[in-house]
Amino acid sequence: MRSTFTGSAGAYRFTLLAGAACLAMPGAALAQDGEPEVEAPESTNVIIVTASKREQTLQETPISVSVTSGEVLEQAQIRDVLDLQTVTPSLRVSQLQSASATTFIIRGFGNGDNNFGIEPSVGVFIDGVFRSRSAAALSDLNMVQRIEVLNGPQSTLFGKNASAGVISVVTKEPQYEFGGQVEASYGNYDAIVLRGEVTGPIAENVAFSLDGSYNRRDGYARIQNLNTDVSDRNRWSARGQLLIEPTPDFKIRAIADYAAIDETCCLVSTLVAGPTAPAIVAVGGALDTNFFSYNTFLSQEPRNTVDNYGGSIQADWNTGPLTFTSITAYRELKNFLDQDVDFTSADVVTETRDQEVKTFTQELRLTSDFDGPINFLLGGFYFDESIRQDSALTTGADARTFFALLGGSPTLFNGVEAGLGLPQGSIFSPGPLTAEQYSMDNTAWSVFGTVDFEPADGLVFTAGFNYTDDKKDFSLAQQSFDELSNTNLVDAFITGATLANPALPDVFTRAQFQALPTAVQQQLLAAATNPATNPLLGLTPFQFQPPFLTIPNSVEPGQTRDDKFTYLLRAAYQVSNEVNIYASYATGFKASSVNLSRDSRPAFGDFIPGPGRSAFAAPASPITNAGLNVANLTTGSRFAGPENAEVYELGMKAQWDGFGFNLAVFDQTIKGFQSFLFTGTGFQLNNAGQQSVRGFEVDATIRPSDSLVFTFAATHLDPNFDSFTASPVGNLTGFRPGGIPGWSIATSATHTLEIGSNKLVTRVDYAHESNVDINNGLPTFNGPVNARRDPRIFQRETNLVNASMIFQLENGLEIGAWARNLLNDEFIITVFDGVAQAGTVSGYPNQPRTYGGLVRFKF
């Protein structure tokens, strides 16, 4: 099916559009699933997209979608999704703590990937298969046909959560004509990239393809004290495909792939050395506050390995008016990291994390291609995933002295241990600090579809729906080995006071304390919670990893159960042969996310902590009444409830000879946005009441001649926290969310110079993000917020210039040079509170200039 339009006007319009220049990015993109290409003059650039799960030209697709062709990926040397944002202004991608921790944000909405219990708001699909965690979507973009970025909720087209948008990667499928290509690139930092593919026939109705990539680069940063690199590249991937077409109407595409990463990642620099810095230096540590020196100090090399593999089988059966599609996939992801998390050369604390994700998905679709005014798409999606994680914190050899110096005395903990009756040397002793075991099983199914009604040529009304049922069962357990964190300082004071007073009974349990006369309880509690009378309270900041209440338990079942009906209403009209307009209203949904981390805490109500986290004085609550209370237990979140999105959108897509123009104006809201933010010693997961954004997206292509193409794309966003009362930095209601630039611009110029039968292709592109507050404040540095913006909030502005020049010979040989961040622009990606270092600010600097040369041969 090439067009949803019917009738003679629809056929004429499709012929016109098939010969039009694409409006998103220059470069030919073939139809998905290997169907015959649209016949068009060789000088034109046709883009066929499947954003609506039907093959249409980009102009016919009444969705705000940006398309990057495989040709542009080659010309701009875009090798992974991190670089994709330079040509797609509505998309922002950042890689932070590790090689597997990547955040995708569309129109200002997205979630971090530092917690595998949190589902992404931006869904990533590769060849129709949902990649549930961004660590499974990080492989180099090798042999890609096109990448479609769909803005706004897409629940009526994709079975799994996609409340903010979708990134859909379509790879090349096998061909019946033998061919392929090989490429070698060498750049600064000893960067070596090898890529290749081969495709061809096996039998009359069977074709194959094999492709692979190898990407290695020295780190662009240096761990000074260890004399080794950090932020390097070391990854490879391989993929094999079979295309089987036993009949003209039946096709099977089988894909198997494997990708591996083994990298030292990622550079963390210090922006502000807080009052804890002298203690770091005193124990032999160091830190570098020259943020863009690309030098750092760590107690060990950060190690991150990722193994990501799986396979899928897609079957398409075309009966003429109906096409049936089945996509069956199974994937496994293994992620391991071992890193210094205090980000100094002092040996204070390290973290290990060993994660495994197994995912099975099944999608079924039935698509019509009737001659009449009604066409439809009906689909079903099944998702079954299991997540397992073992993680741990380890206390380093310098931790005890470091924390003691922060307390004012190198021998601080000796006296504390004597006073509390703890073994000497037990507080912050080198060795295990915590150990955690997490698991989650997620099963979900959905039914989705759309119906198009065309009462007159050029006028199409669309209604779509999605019903999703999502179930998560999770368990979390922790062992806390630090003696101090296992001691409640209020209860310890009360116990000591009653032991010292022969007139009072010994108090060792909550029941004994509650049995005391009310007046006595009040007197003891007043003294125990007053720093003037209870000097132990000064030790509270050192209890940053208290014991953990295992879940499920008799109060908390360890389950989430969500279901939701979402829908789409849209009207599209062809004003003329050159102009299409549309208006739509859509809702979206993302199921609950689970806080699979050591920061998971019971919800307030299930548990009510006592003053100073006292178990003795804790009010009655289900957890306390069940006898489940553990030392220093407090409240927080086990999970965040669902996100519910809605968007109003008006759009226009226009194409004239040599000029194309697209515009989308939108008002988008997510209620219950799942916020996951770092607090200095942990992460907080909760729901923002409501976050909204208004804005517009525009892109244009100007082709003054066959040899010259200009593109311009811009996104303007005006976001707002309509309601967010419980953020880590206070009440943010009415504030502009940090990290969302008002303007994002991507523009390019591509010139093709013909030299006989050869070509010289030169491309320059520029990506800009306007100056923006990186966040809304840091809990221990400049939080909580108040009515006015804190001047110490850090800002970011980006101006990236990329360039390439490739000489293409008639015999298939290509020789070129490229540069990314050509002008060596420097900016802060993000910042966070120093771990267990109040007042210190750490952050991630952007990647410096990279450049190199390449040789490619196509055959």
C-alpha positions in Angstrom: 0.0 0.0 0.0 1.5 3.3 -1.1 -1.2 5.8 -0.1 -4.3 6.0 2.0 -5.8 8.3 -0.5 -8.3 6.9 -3.0 -9.9 8.0 -6.2 -8.4 9.7 -9.2 -7.4 12.8 -7.2 -5.6 10.6 -4.7 -3.7 8.8 -7.4 -2.7 12.1 -9.1 -1.6 13.5 -5.7 0.5 10.4 -4.9 2.3 10.6 -8.3 3.1 14.3 -7.6 4.4 13.6 -4.1 6.4 10.6 -5.2 8.4 12.9 -7.4 8.8 15.7 -4.8 11.8 16.5 -2.8 11.7 15.3 0.8 11.1 18.0 3.4 13.0 16.5 6.3 16.5 15.5 5.2 18.0 15.0 1.8 18.7 11.5 0.7 16.7 8.6 -0.8 15.0 6.2 1.6 13.5 3.0 0.3 10.2 1.5 1.2 10.1 -0.8 4.2 9.9 -4.6 3.9 11.6 -4.7 0.5 8.5 -4.0 -1.6 9.2 -2.4 -5.0 10.5 1.1 -4.9 8.2 3.9 -5.9 9.1 4.7 -9.5 10.3 8.3 -9.7 12.8 10.2 -11.8 16.4 9.6 -10.7 16.9 13.2 -9.8 14.2 13.2 -7.1 14.5 12.3 -3.5 11.5 10.2 -2.3 11.0 9.3 1.4 8.6 6.6 2.2 7.9 6.4 5.9 6.0 3.9 8.1 5.3 6.3 10.9 1.6 5.5 10.6 2.3 1.7 10.3 1.5 2.2 6.6 3.8 3.1 3.8 3.2 6.7 2.8 5.3 9.5 1.5 6.5 11.9 4.1 4.1 14.6 2.8 1.1 12.4 3.2 1.8 11.4 6.8 -0.3 13.6 9.0 2.0 13.2 12.0 4.9 15.4 13.2 7.8 13.2 12.1 11.4 13.8 11.3 13.2 11.5 9.0 16.9 11.0 8.6 17.9 8.9 5.7 20.8 6.4 5.5 22.6 8.7 3.1 22.5 11.6 5.6 23.8 9.3 8.3 26.8 8.4 6.1 27.5 12.0 5.0 27.2 13.5 8.5 29.1 10.6 10.1 26.3 9.9 12.5 27.3 6.6 14.0 25.0 6.3 17.0 21.8 7.8 18.5 23.9 10.3 20.5 24.7 12.2 17.3 21.2 11.9 15.9 20.0 15.0 17.8 22.3 17.2 15.7 19.9 16.8 12.8 16.6 16.3 14.7 15.9 19.4 16.9 12.9 18.0 18.7 15.1 15.1 20.0 17.6 15.4 22.8 20.0 12.5 23.7 22.5 12.4 26.5 24.8 9.7 27.8 25.7 10.2 31.5 27.0 7.8 34.2 27.9 4.9 31.9 28.0 3.7 28.3 24.5 2.2 28.9 22.9 5.1 30.7 21.2 7.2 27.9 18.3 9.6 28.1 16.0 10.2 25.2 13.8 13.4 25.4 11.2 14.5 22.8 9.6 17.9 23.2 11.1 18.2 26.6 9.6 14.9 27.9 11.8 11.9 28.8 13.3 9.9 31.6 16.8 9.0 32.7 18.0 5.4 32.2 19.9 5.0 35.5 17.1 2.7 36.9 15.9 -0.3 34.9 12.6 -0.2 36.7 11.7 3.0 34.9 10.2 2.6 31.5 11.1 5.2 28.9 8.7 7.8 27.9 10.3 7.8 24.5 9.9 4.3 22.9 12.7 3.0 20.7 11.9 0.5 18.0 14.4 -1.2 15.7 12.9 -3.0 12.7 9.5 -2.9 14.5 10.9 -4.5 17.7 10.5 -2.6 21.0 13.8 -2.0 22.8 12.6 -1.6 26.4 15.8 0.0 27.8 18.1 2.4 26.0 21.1 0.2 26.8 19.6 -2.1 24.2 19.5 0.6 21.5 23.0 1.9 21.7 24.7 -0.1 19.0 26.3 1.8 16.3 23.9 2.8 13.6 25.2 0.4 11.0 23.5 -0.1 7.6 20.4 1.9 8.5 17.9 2.7 5.9 16.2 5.6 7.8 15.4 6.8 11.3 11.9 8.2 12.0 11.4 10.4 15.1 7.7 10.7 15.9 6.8 13.5 18.2 4.0 13.2 20.8 2.1 10.2 22.1 1.9 7.3 19.7 -0.1 4.7 21.7 -2.6 4.2 18.9 0.2 3.0 16.6 2.6 1.2 18.9 1.5 -1.3 21.4 4.0 -0.4 24.2 4.3 2.8 26.2 5.1 5.8 24.1 3.7 8.8 26.0 6.3 11.3 24.7 7.2 9.9 21.3 8.9 7.2 19.3 12.3 6.6 17.7 11.9 4.1 14.9 15.0 2.7 13.3 14.6 0.9 10.0 17.6 -1.1 8.7 18.3 -2.2 5.2 16.8 -5.5 4.2 18.4 -8.2 2.0 18.5 -7.7 -1.7 18.4 -10.2 -4.6 21.3 -8.4 -6.4 24.7 -9.1 -5.0 26.4 -6.1 -3.5 27.5 -4.3 -0.3 30.1 -2.0 1.0 33.1 -1.8 3.3 34.3 1.3 5.2 37.3 2.2 7.3 37.7 5.4 9.2 40.6 6.8 11.3 40.5 9.8 13.5 42.0 11.7 16.4 42.3 9.8 19.7 43.3 6.9 17.5 39.7 6.3 16.6 39.2 3.3 14.3 35.9 2.5 12.8 35.4 -0.5 10.5 32.0 -1.2 8.9 30.7 -3.4 6.2 27.8 -5.3 4.7 27.2 -7.8 2.0 23.9 -8.9 0.5 22.7 -11.1 -2.3 20.6 -14.1 -3.3 20.8 -17.6 -1.9 18.0 -19.0 -4.1 15.4 -17.6 -6.4 13.2 -16.5 -3.5 15.7 -16.2 -0.7 18.2 -13.4 -0.1 20.6 -12.7 2.8 22.6 -9.9 4.3 25.4 -9.8 6.8 26.7 -6.6 8.4 29.0 -5.7 11.2 30.9 -2.8 12.8 33.9 -2.3 15.0 34.4 1.0 16.8 37.5 1.7 19.0 38.8 5.0 20.3 41.1 6.1 23.0 39.5 8.1 25.7 39.3 11.9 25.2 39.8 12.4 29.0 42.5 11.3 31.4 42.4 9.9 34.9 45.5 11.7 36.1 46.4 9.7 39.2 45.9 6.3 37.4 47.6 7.5 34.2 44.9 6.0 32.0 42.1 7.2 29.6 38.4 7.5 30.3 35.5 8.1 27.9 36.8 5.7 25.3 35.1 3.6 22.7 35.3 -0.1 22.4 32.2 -1.8 20.8 31.3 -4.1 18.0 28.2 -5.5 16.5 27.1 -8.1 13.9 23.7 -8.8 12.3 22.5 -11.4 9.9 19.3 -11.4 7.9 17.3 -13.7 5.7 14.5 -12.6 3.3 12.3 -15.5 2.2 9.5 -14.9 -0.3 7.9 -18.2 -1.2 5.2 -16.4 -3.1 4.8 -12.8 -4.4 2.2 -12.2 -1.6 4.1 -13.8 1.3 7.4 -12.6 2.8 9.4 -13.6 5.9 12.3 -11.5 7.2 14.4 -13.1 10.0 17.0 -11.0 11.8 19.6 -12.0 14.4 22.0 -9.5 16.0 24.6 -9.2 18.7 26.3 -6.1 20.0 28.9 -5.8 22.7 30.4 -2.8 24.6 33.4 -2.8 26.9 34.3 0.7 27.8 35.8 3.0 30.4 33.0 5.5 30.7 32.2 8.3 31.5 34.1 11.4 32.4 32.8 13.3 35.4 34.4 16.7 36.2 34.1 19.0 39.2 32.5 22.4 38.8 32.5 23.4 42.5 34.8 22.0 45.2 32.6 22.3 48.3 33.6 22.4 52.0 34.4 18.6 51.9 37.3 19.1 49.5 39.9 19.7 52.2 39.0 16.3 53.7 39.4 14.6 50.3 42.9 16.1 50.0 43.7 15.2 53.6 43.2 11.5 52.9 45.4 11.7 49.8 42.7 12.3 47.3 42.5 15.0 44.6 40.0 16.7 42.3 40.3 19.0 39.3 38.0 22.0 39.2 39.1 23.0 35.7 35.9 21.6 34.2 37.0 21.4 30.5 40.5 20.2 31.2 39.2 16.7 30.5 41.3 15.6 33.5 39.8 13.8 36.4 40.9 11.9 39.5 39.4 8.5 40.5 40.2 5.7 42.8 39.6 3.1 40.0 38.8 3.0 36.3 35.1 2.9 35.7 34.2 -0.2 33.8 31.0 -0.8 31.8 30.2 -3.9 29.7 27.0 -4.5 27.7 25.9 -7.6 25.8 22.8 -7.0 23.8 21.5 -9.7 21.5 18.4 -11.3 20.1 16.4 -12.1 17.0 13.1 -11.4 15.3 10.9 -12.9 12.6 8.6 -10.7 10.6 6.0 -12.3 8.3 3.9 -10.3 5.9 1.0 -11.8 4.0 -0.7 -9.6 1.4 -4.1 -10.8 0.1 -4.7 -7.7 -2.0 -7.2 -5.6 0.1 -5.7 -6.9 3.4 -2.2 -7.3 4.7 -1.4 -9.4 7.7 1.8 -8.7 9.7 3.4 -10.7 12.5 6.6 -9.6 14.4 7.9 -12.1 16.9 11.1 -11.2 18.9 13.2 -12.3 21.8 16.0 -10.3 23.3 18.5 -10.4 26.1 20.5 -7.5 27.6 23.3 -7.9 30.1 24.7 -4.8 31.7 27.6 -4.6 34.2 29.3 -1.6 35.7 31.9 -1.1 38.4 32.8 2.4 39.2 34.0 5.0 41.7 30.9 6.9 42.6 32.4 9.6 44.8 34.3 10.8 41.7 37.6 11.6 43.5 40.9 9.8 43.8 40.1 9.2 47.5 39.0 5.6 48.1 35.6 6.4 49.6 32.9 4.4 47.9 32.5 2.3 44.8 29.4 0.7 43.2 28.9 -2.4 41.2 25.7 -3.2 39.3 25.0 -6.5 37.4 21.7 -6.4 35.4 20.0 -8.8 33.1 16.8 -8.2 31.0 15.0 -10.8 29.0 12.2 -9.7 26.7 9.7 -11.4 24.5 7.4 -9.5 22.2 4.7 -10.4 19.8 2.9 -7.9 17.5 0.1 -8.8 15.1 -1.4 -6.2 12.6 -4.1 -6.3 10.0 -4.0 -3.4 7.5 -6.6 -2.7 4.7 -6.2 -1.2 1.3 -9.7 -0.9 0.1 -10.8 1.1 -2.9 -13.7 2.6 -0.9 -13.7 5.5 1.5 -12.8 3.4 4.6 -9.5 1.8 5.5 -8.3 0.5 8.8 -5.4 -0.8 10.9 -6.0 -3.3 13.7 -3.2 -4.6 15.9 -2.4 -6.5 19.0 0.8 -6.4 21.1 2.1 -8.7 23.8 5.1 -8.0 26.0 6.8 -10.2 28.6 9.9 -9.1 30.3 12.0 -10.1 33.3 14.6 -7.9 35.0 17.2 -9.1 37.5 19.7 -7.0 39.2 22.4 -7.5 41.9 24.2 -4.4 43.1 26.4 -3.3 45.9 28.2 -0.4 47.5 31.7 -1.0 48.9 33.3 1.2 51.5 36.9 2.2 50.5 40.0 2.3 52.7 39.8 6.2 53.0 36.1 6.3 53.9 36.4 6.1 57.7 39.0 8.8 57.9 37.3 11.0 55.3 33.9 11.0 57.2 35.6 11.4 60.5 37.4 14.5 59.3 34.1 15.9 58.1 32.8 15.3 61.7 35.7 17.4 63.1 38.1 14.7 64.5 40.1 11.9 62.9 39.2 9.7 65.9 35.5 10.7 65.9 34.1 7.2 65.3 36.3 5.6 68.0 34.4 7.5 70.6 31.0 6.9 68.9 31.7 3.1 68.9 32.6 3.1 72.5 29.5 5.1 73.5 27.1 3.0 71.4 28.8 -0.3 72.4 29.8 -1.1 68.8 33.0 -3.0 67.9 36.0 -0.7 67.5 36.6 0.1 63.8 33.2 -1.1 62.7 31.8 2.2 61.4 32.8 2.7 57.8 35.2 -0.2 57.9 36.6 -1.2 54.5 34.4 -3.7 52.7 30.7 -4.2 51.9 28.5 -1.2 52.7 25.3 -2.6 51.1 24.1 -5.4 48.9 20.9 -5.4 47.0 18.9 -7.9 45.0 16.1 -6.7 42.7 13.7 -8.4 40.3 10.7 -7.4 38.3 8.4 -9.3 35.9 6.3 -7.2 33.6 3.6 -8.6 31.3 1.5 -6.3 29.2 -0.9 -6.6 26.3 -2.7 -4.1 24.2 -5.1 -3.8 21.3 -4.7 -0.8 19.0 -5.9 0.5 15.7 -7.0 3.3 13.5 -9.8 3.9 11.0 -9.6 6.3 8.1 -12.7 7.7 6.5 -12.5 9.7 3.3 -15.9 11.1 2.4 -14.4 13.2 -0.4 -11.1 13.2 -2.3 -8.5 14.9 -0.1 -10.5 14.9 3.1 -9.6 12.1 5.6 -11.0 11.7 9.1 -9.1 9.3 11.4 -10.0 7.8 14.7 -7.6 5.6 16.6 -7.6 3.8 19.9 -5.4 1.8 22.3 -6.3 -0.3 25.3 -3.3 -1.4 27.4 -3.2 -3.8 30.4 0.1 -3.7 32.3 1.1 -5.9 35.2 4.4 -5.6 37.2 5.5 -7.9 40.0 8.6 -6.8 41.8 10.8 -7.7 44.7 13.6 -5.8 46.4 15.9 -6.9 49.3 18.9 -5.3 50.8 21.6 -6.0 53.4 23.1 -3.0 55.2 26.5 -3.7 56.7 27.4 -0.4 58.3 27.0 -0.5 62.1 26.1 3.2 62.3 23.4 3.1 59.7 21.8 0.2 61.6 21.5 2.4 64.8 18.8 4.9 65.3 20.3 7.8 67.2 17.0 8.9 68.9 16.3 5.4 70.1 19.9 4.9 71.2 19.7 8.0 73.3 16.4 7.0 74.9 17.8 3.6 75.7 20.9 5.1 77.3 18.8 7.6 79.3 16.6 4.9 80.8 19.5 2.7 81.6 21.2 5.6 83.4 18.0 6.4 85.4 17.2 3.6 87.9 13.8 5.2 88.3 12.9 4.2 84.7 12.5 0.7 83.3 15.1 -0.3 80.7 13.8 0.5 77.2 14.9 -1.6 74.3 11.8 -2.0 72.3 9.0 0.2 70.9 6.5 -1.7 73.1 8.5 -0.9 76.3 8.7 2.8 75.3 5.0 3.0 74.5 4.2 1.4 77.9 5.9 4.4 79.7 3.6 7.1 81.0 2.8 9.7 78.3 4.6 12.5 80.1 7.8 10.4 80.4 7.6 9.5 76.7 7.4 13.2 75.9 10.3 14.2 78.1 12.5 11.5 76.7 11.6 12.3 73.2 12.1 16.0 73.6 15.6 15.4 74.9 16.4 12.8 72.3 15.5 15.0 69.4 17.3 18.1 70.7 20.9 18.5 69.4 21.8 20.4 72.5 21.0 17.4 74.7 21.6 14.5 72.2 25.0 15.0 70.6 24.5 11.8 68.7 22.2 13.7 66.3 25.3 15.2 64.7 26.0 11.8 63.2 22.8 11.7 61.2 24.4 12.8 57.9 26.7 9.8 58.1 23.7 7.4 58.0 23.3 7.8 54.2 22.7 4.0 53.5 20.3 2.8 56.2 18.6 -0.6 56.2 16.0 -1.5 53.6 12.6 -2.9 54.1 12.2 -6.0 51.9 9.3 -6.0 49.5 6.9 -7.8 49.0 5.9 -8.0 52.6 2.6 -8.4 54.5 1.7 -4.7 53.8 3.2 -4.0 50.4 2.4 -6.6 47.7 5.1 -5.5 45.3 2.7 -5.1 42.4 1.4 -2.5 40.1 -1.7 -3.0 38.0 -2.6 -0.5 35.3 -4.9 -0.4 32.4 -5.9 2.5 30.1 -7.9 3.4 27.0 -6.3 6.1 24.9 -7.5 7.5 21.6 -6.7 9.7 18.6 -9.0 12.0 16.6 -7.6 13.7 13.4 -8.8 15.4 10.3 -6.5 15.8 7.3 -7.3 17.8 4.2 -5.4 18.4 0.9 -5.9 22.1 0.2 -4.2 21.8 -3.1 -1.8 19.5 -5.0 1.0 21.2 -3.0 -0.4 21.7 0.5 -1.8 19.3 3.1 -3.1 20.4 6.5 -4.2 18.4 9.5 -5.6 18.9 13.1 -5.4 16.2 15.8 -6.1 15.5 19.4 -4.4 12.5 20.9 -4.0 10.9 24.3 -1.2 8.7 25.5 -0.3 6.5 28.4 2.8 5.0 30.1 2.3 2.4 32.9 3.7 2.7 36.4 7.5 2.6 36.9 9.2 0.8 39.7 12.0 2.2 41.9 14.4 -0.7 41.5 17.1 0.9 43.6 18.4 1.2 47.2 16.4 4.4 47.5 13.0 2.6 47.3 11.0 3.4 50.5 7.4 2.7 51.6 4.8 5.3 50.8 3.7 7.7 53.6 0.6 6.1 55.1 1.9 2.5 54.7 4.5 3.8 57.1 4.7 6.9 59.3 8.2 7.5 60.8 8.7 8.8 64.2 10.7 12.0 65.1 14.3 11.5 64.0 13.2 8.2 62.3 12.6 6.8 65.7 11.0 3.3 65.8 10.1 3.8 69.5 8.0 6.9 68.8 6.7 5.9 65.4 2.9 6.4 65.2 0.8 3.5 64.4 0.9 2.5 60.7 0.4 -0.8 58.8 4.1 -1.5 58.6 4.7 -0.6 62.3 1.7 -2.6 63.4 2.9 -5.6 61.5 6.3 -5.4 63.2 8.1 -4.7 60.0 9.9 -1.5 61.0 13.7 -1.5 60.6 16.2 0.9 61.9 16.1 4.4 60.4 13.2 3.5 58.0 11.7 6.5 56.3 9.2 7.1 53.5 9.7 7.7 49.8 8.4 5.8 46.8 8.3 2.2 45.7 6.9 3.2 42.3 5.5 6.1 40.4 2.0 6.0 39.0 1.1 6.1 35.3 1.8 9.0 33.0 -1.2 10.3 31.0 -0.5 12.5 28.0 -2.6 14.6 25.7 -1.7 16.7 22.8 -3.5 19.2 20.5 -1.7 19.6 17.2 -2.1 21.6 14.0 0.1 20.8 11.1 0.8 21.8 7.5 3.0 20.0 5.0 3.7 21.7 1.7 5.8 21.0 -1.3 6.6 23.2 -4.3 9.2 22.8 -7.0 12.5 23.3 -5.2 11.0 24.2 -1.9 9.3 22.3 0.9 7.9 23.4 4.2 6.5 21.6 7.2 4.9 23.1 10.3 3.4 21.6 13.5 2.0 23.7 16.4 1.2 21.8 19.5 0.0 22.0 23.1 1.1 18.9 25.0 0.5 17.9 28.6 1.6 14.9 30.7 -0.2 14.4 34.0 1.7 12.4 36.6 5.1 12.8 34.8 7.5 10.3 36.3 10.3 12.4 37.7 13.6 10.6 38.7 16.2 12.9 40.1 19.4 12.6 42.0 19.5 14.0 45.6 23.2 13.7 46.4 23.1 10.3 48.1 20.3 8.7 46.2 17.5 9.0 43.6 13.9 10.2 44.1 11.1 8.7 42.0 7.8 10.4 42.1 5.0 11.9 40.0 4.9 15.5 39.0 1.3 16.6 39.2 1.4 18.0 35.7 4.0 19.2 33.2 3.0 20.9 29.9 4.7 22.4 26.9 3.5 24.6 24.1 5.5 25.2 21.0 6.0 24.6 17.3 8.3 22.6 15.0 9.2 23.8 11.5 11.4 22.3 8.9 12.2 23.4 5.3 14.2 22.2 2.3 15.4 24.6 -0.3 16.9 23.1 -3.5 18.0 26.0 -5.7 19.6 23.5 -8.1 20.1 19.7 -8.4 23.6 20.1 -6.9 22.7 22.2 -3.8 20.3 21.5 -0.9 19.7 23.6 2.2 17.7 22.3 5.1 16.5 24.1 8.2 14.6 22.7 11.1 13.7 24.4 14.4 11.8 23.5 17.5 10.5 26.2 19.9 9.3 25.0 23.4 7.7 26.8 26.2 7.4 24.2 29.1 5.9 24.6 32.5 5.5 22.7 35.7 1.7 23.2 36.1 1.9 21.2 39.4 5.0 19.7 41.1 4.9 20.2 44.8 7.2 17.4 45.9 10.3 17.7 43.9 13.7 17.2 45.6 14.3 21.0 45.5 10.9 22.1 46.8 7.6 23.2 45.2 8.3 23.8 41.5 4.7 24.6 40.5 4.8 27.5 38.0 8.5 27.0 37.3 10.0 26.3 33.8 11.5 22.8 33.9 15.2 22.9 33.7 17.2 21.4 30.7 14.6 22.2 28.1 15.9 24.9 25.7 13.5 27.5 24.3 15.0 27.0 20.8 16.7 24.1 19.1 17.9 24.6 15.5 19.4 22.2 13.0 20.4 23.4 9.6 22.6 22.0 6.8 24.0 22.7 3.4 24.9 19.9 1.0 26.7 20.5 -2.3 27.4 17.9 -4.9 30.0 18.8 -7.5 30.1 16.5 -10.5 33.6 16.0 -11.9 33.1 13.9 -15.0 31.5 10.7 -13.8 32.6 11.3 -10.2 31.1 13.4 -7.4 32.5 15.5 -4.6 29.8 15.8 -1.9 30.4 18.5 0.8 28.1 18.8 3.8 28.1 21.3 6.6 25.6 21.2 9.4 25.0 23.4 12.5 23.0 22.5 15.6 22.1 25.1 18.2 20.3 25.0 21.6 19.5 28.3 23.2 20.8 29.1 26.7 18.9 27.2 29.3 19.1 26.4 33.0 20.4 22.9 33.2 18.1 22.0 36.1 15.9 23.6 38.7 18.5 23.5 41.4 20.5 20.9 43.3 19.2 19.6 46.7 22.5 20.1 48.7 24.0 23.0 46.7 21.3 25.5 45.9 18.0 23.9 46.9 15.3 24.3 47.9 14.0 26.8 45.3 12.1 29.9 46.2 10.0 32.4 44.3 13.0 33.7 42.4 15.5 31.8 40.3 18.8 31.0 42.1 21.7 32.7 40.3 23.9 29.7 41.1 21.9 27.4 38.8 24.2 26.3 36.0 23.3 27.0 32.3 24.1 25.4 29.0 24.1 26.7 25.4 25.2 24.5 22.5 26.6 25.5 19.1 27.8 22.5 17.2 29.3 22.7 13.7 29.9 19.4 11.8 31.4 19.0 8.4 32.3 16.3 5.9 33.7 16.0 2.3 33.5 12.8 0.4 34.8 12.2 -3.1 32.8 9.5 -4.8 34.4 7.7 -7.7 32.4 6.0 -10.5 33.9 2.6 -9.6 32.3 2.7 -6.1 35.4 3.9 -4.2 34.8 6.9 -1.8 37.4 8.9 0.0 36.5 11.5 2.6 37.2 13.6 5.6 34.9 14.5 8.5 34.8 16.6 11.7 32.3 16.7 14.5 32.2 19.7 16.8 34.5 21.4 14.4 34.8 24.6 16.4 35.3 22.7 19.7 32.3 24.2 21.4 32.3 23.5 25.2 29.2 23.1 27.3 27.9 21.3 30.4 25.7 18.3 29.6 24.3 18.1 33.2 25.3 18.6 36.8 24.6 16.8 40.1 25.4 17.1 43.8 28.7 15.6 44.8 28.1 12.1 46.2 28.2 12.4 50.0 30.0 15.7 49.5 27.4 18.5 50.3 28.3 21.7 48.5 30.3 20.0 45.8 29.0 20.0 42.3 30.0 17.5 39.7 29.0 17.3 36.1 29.5 15.9 32.6 31.3 18.0 30.0 30.5 17.5 26.3 32.8 15.6 23.9 35.5 17.7 22.4 36.3 18.1 18.6 36.7 14.8 16.8 37.9 14.4 13.2 39.2 11.9 10.7 39.3 10.4 7.3 37.5 7.5 5.7 37.7 5.2 2.8 34.5 3.4 1.6 34.0 1.0 -1.3 30.5 0.1 -2.5 30.0 -2.9 -4.8 
